[in-house]
Amino acid sequence: MIFHLANELPVQEPAVLDHESKDLTWEEIRILKTQIRRNTVLIDDFVNRLDLMINKEKYPHRAVFIHKIRRRLELLMEENDTFRNVLWKHYQKEEILRKCRAM
């Protein structure tokens, strides 16, 4: 068993969400990354379902439930693209600021 003194434990910082700031906070970046991972798992699941139903089970391509799965898949992919674009722009801005500070 390991015992920790109170001063050895890391201090947890409160989650800060600032919608008025142009820059993303660490908490907002963490939320975006987590949501991208969750969406990626769901996208893989929907692709596997479509593959099973259309290619292996030979359901018709225009079935209503297949259309619903495809629509949900499209929404998840668009959401992931949006989140990735937001993160990419944030990282580009940080890189530009680093280069400007280095000069």
N, C-alpha and C positions, 0 to 999 in steps of 0.2 A: 504494500500500500504506500502511496506517496501522498504526503500532506503538504499543502501549500499555505504559505503565509498570505495574508491579504495583499501585501505589496507585490507579490510575485504574479498574481493573476492579471491578465491584460485588462485594461480598462475598455469597456465597450462604449463606443461613441454612439450617440443617438442618431437614428436615421434622419438625414436631412434631405428634404425634397423642396427645391426652390423653382417654382414654375416661372418666376419673373426673370431669372438669370438666363443669359444666353448660353452659358456653359453648363455642361452636365455635371451633377455631383457624383461622388463615388456610388452612392446608393442608387441613383438613377441608372448609372452604367451597369451596376449589378442586376437591377431589375430587367433591363433590356437583354443582357446576356442570358439570364435565366429563362426569359420568355422565348428567346430564340432557340435555346436548347429544347424546351418543352414543345414548341411548334415543330421542330425538326423530328422529334420522336413521333408526334401525331402524323406528320406528313409521311414518314416511312410506313406507319401503320395503314394509312389510307391507300398508299400505293400498293402495299401488299394485299389489301382487301380487293382492290380493283383488279390486280393481277389474278388473284384466285377466282373471282367471280366471272371475269370476262374471258381470260385465257384458258383457265382450267375447267371451270364449271360451264362455260359456254353460254352465259346469260346474254340476252340481247344488249347491244351497246346503248340503245335508247330507253332502257328501262328506267322507271321513275326513281327507284332507290339508287341506281348507279348515277343518275344525274345529280341527286342530292349529295352523294359522296364526292363527285367531281367538283361541285360548287363549293363544298366545304374545303376541299383540297386547294382550290384556287384562292379562297379567302386566306387560308393559312400561309400559302406561298407569298401572296401580296403583303400580308402582315410582316412576315419574316424579311422580305425585301425592304420594306419601310424601316424596320428596326435596324437592319444592317446599314442602310444608307445614313441613318441618323448617327450611328456609331462611327461610320467611316468619315463623315464630315467632322465629327468631334475630334477624331484622331488626326485628321489633316490639319485642323485648326491648331491643335496642340503642337504638332510638328513645326508648323510655320512659326508659332510663338517661340519655340525652343531655338529655332535657327535665328530669329531676330534677336533674341537675348544673347546668343553666342557671339554675335557680331559686335 
